[in-house]
Amino acid sequence: MNFTLKVVANPFAALDHKARPQAMVPFYGMSDRGVGAELDAAASKKEGVFVFTFSKEPVTLACNSVPELAYYLRALKDGTLLALDRTTATMAAVTQHDSANDALEDAAEKAALKFLEATGSLPSWSQTVASAAQE
């Protein structure tokens, strides 16, 4: 059984205590590497918490087992991964995004608005959302 999923990591699915996007999905069976994410060792040491840097590039995941497929489908359903093709979106019963940039812009806007609702302020990285909120 082989299934291929085309995704982009959605760091905006969770924000850390400083409103930094930090949602990370480890590769199946690994704990030290993430789908579209890398641990920033210097920043992690400085901050005292894990800090990740994220790629905006699409990632193709080859799933070779039912548990592996289920693991990634769950991440698609909870929004920590975003589907970039129809097959992936259909398998996970989620929205298909036309491009990684569009998917991440939508995710960032939703996260910024959720943060605003919870704290009364916008994250510093949400310039476009801040402009729209002032209109």
C-alpha positions as CSV (number, residue, x, y, z in Angstrom):
1,M,0.0,0.0,0.0
2,N,1.5,3.3,-1.1
3,F,-0.3,6.7,-0.8
4,T,1.3,10.0,-1.6
5,L,0.2,13.2,0.1
6,K,1.1,16.7,-1.0
7,V,1.1,19.1,2.0
8,V,2.6,22.2,3.5
9,A,3.4,22.6,7.2
10,N,1.0,25.0,9.0
11,P,3.0,26.6,11.8
12,F,0.1,28.9,12.5
13,A,-2.0,26.0,13.9
14,A,-0.4,26.8,17.3
15,L,1.3,29.9,18.7
16,D,3.8,29.8,21.5
17,H,3.8,32.2,24.5
18,K,5.4,34.9,22.4
19,A,2.8,34.5,19.5
20,R,5.4,32.7,17.4
21,P,3.9,30.2,15.0
22,Q,5.1,26.8,16.3
23,A,2.8,23.9,15.3
24,M,5.1,21.1,14.1
25,V,4.3,17.6,12.9
26,P,7.2,15.2,13.4
27,F,7.8,12.8,10.5
28,Y,6.1,9.5,11.2
29,G,8.3,7.4,13.6
30,M,10.7,10.3,14.3
31,S,10.8,12.9,17.0
32,D,13.7,15.0,15.9
33,R,12.6,16.1,12.4
34,G,9.4,17.7,11.3
35,V,7.4,18.0,8.1
36,G,8.6,21.3,6.7
37,A,10.2,22.3,10.0
38,E,13.6,22.4,11.5
39,L,14.6,23.0,15.1
40,D,16.4,26.3,15.6
41,A,19.0,25.2,18.2
42,A,20.4,28.6,18.9
43,A,17.0,30.2,19.4
44,S,15.8,27.2,21.4
45,K,18.8,27.5,23.7
46,K,18.3,31.3,24.1
47,E,14.6,31.1,24.7
48,G,14.6,27.9,26.9
49,V,11.8,26.4,24.7
50,F,11.8,24.6,21.4
51,V,11.8,27.1,18.5
52,F,11.3,25.9,15.0
53,T,11.8,27.5,11.5
54,F,9.4,26.5,8.8
55,S,9.6,26.1,5.1
56,K,6.9,27.4,2.8
57,E,7.7,24.8,0.3
58,P,5.3,21.9,-0.4
59,V,6.3,18.5,1.0
60,T,5.4,15.2,-0.6
61,L,4.8,12.4,1.9
62,A,5.0,8.8,0.8
63,C,2.9,6.7,3.2
64,N,3.7,3.0,3.2
65,S,1.4,1.8,5.9
66,V,-2.1,2.3,7.3
67,P,-0.8,3.7,10.6
68,E,1.5,6.2,8.8
69,L,-1.3,7.3,6.5
70,A,-3.7,7.7,9.5
71,Y,-1.0,9.8,11.3
72,Y,-0.7,12.3,8.5
73,L,-4.5,12.4,7.8
74,R,-5.0,13.3,11.5
75,A,-2.5,16.2,11.1
76,L,-4.4,17.3,8.0
77,K,-7.7,17.2,9.9
78,D,-6.4,19.2,12.8
79,G,-4.9,21.8,10.5
80,T,-1.2,21.3,11.4
81,L,-0.7,20.2,7.8
82,L,-2.5,21.7,4.8
83,A,-3.6,19.8,1.7
84,L,-2.2,21.0,-1.6
85,D,-3.8,18.6,-4.1
86,R,-7.3,17.1,-4.6
87,T,-6.2,13.6,-3.7
88,T,-4.8,14.6,-0.4
89,A,-7.8,16.9,0.4
90,T,-10.3,14.2,-0.5
91,M,-8.5,11.5,1.6
92,A,-8.5,13.8,4.6
93,A,-11.9,15.4,3.9
94,V,-10.4,18.9,4.2
95,T,-10.1,21.9,2.0
96,Q,-7.7,21.8,-0.9
97,H,-5.4,24.9,-1.3
98,D,-4.2,26.0,-4.7
99,S,-0.8,27.0,-3.5
100,A,1.4,26.8,-0.3
101,N,1.5,30.6,-0.2
102,D,-2.3,30.9,-0.3
103,A,-2.7,28.2,2.3
104,L,-0.3,29.8,4.7
105,E,-1.7,33.3,4.2
106,D,-5.2,32.0,5.1
107,A,-3.8,30.1,8.1
108,A,-1.9,33.2,9.3
109,E,-4.9,35.4,9.1
110,K,-7.1,32.9,11.1
111,A,-4.4,32.5,13.7
112,A,-3.9,36.3,14.1
113,L,-7.7,36.9,14.5
114,K,-7.9,34.0,17.0
115,F,-5.0,35.5,18.9
116,L,-6.6,39.0,18.8
117,E,-9.8,37.5,20.2
118,A,-8.0,35.8,23.0
119,T,-5.5,38.5,24.0
120,G,-6.8,41.8,22.6
121,S,-3.7,42.3,20.6
122,L,-2.4,41.1,17.3
123,P,0.9,39.2,16.9
124,S,3.7,41.4,15.6
125,W,4.0,39.3,12.4
126,S,0.4,40.0,11.3
127,Q,0.8,43.2,9.4
128,T,-1.9,42.5,6.8
129,V,-4.4,41.4,9.4
130,A,-3.6,44.5,11.4
131,S,-4.3,46.7,8.4
132,A,-7.6,44.9,7.7
133,A,-8.7,45.1,11.3
134,Q,-8.2,48.9,11.4
135,E,-10.5,49.4,8.3
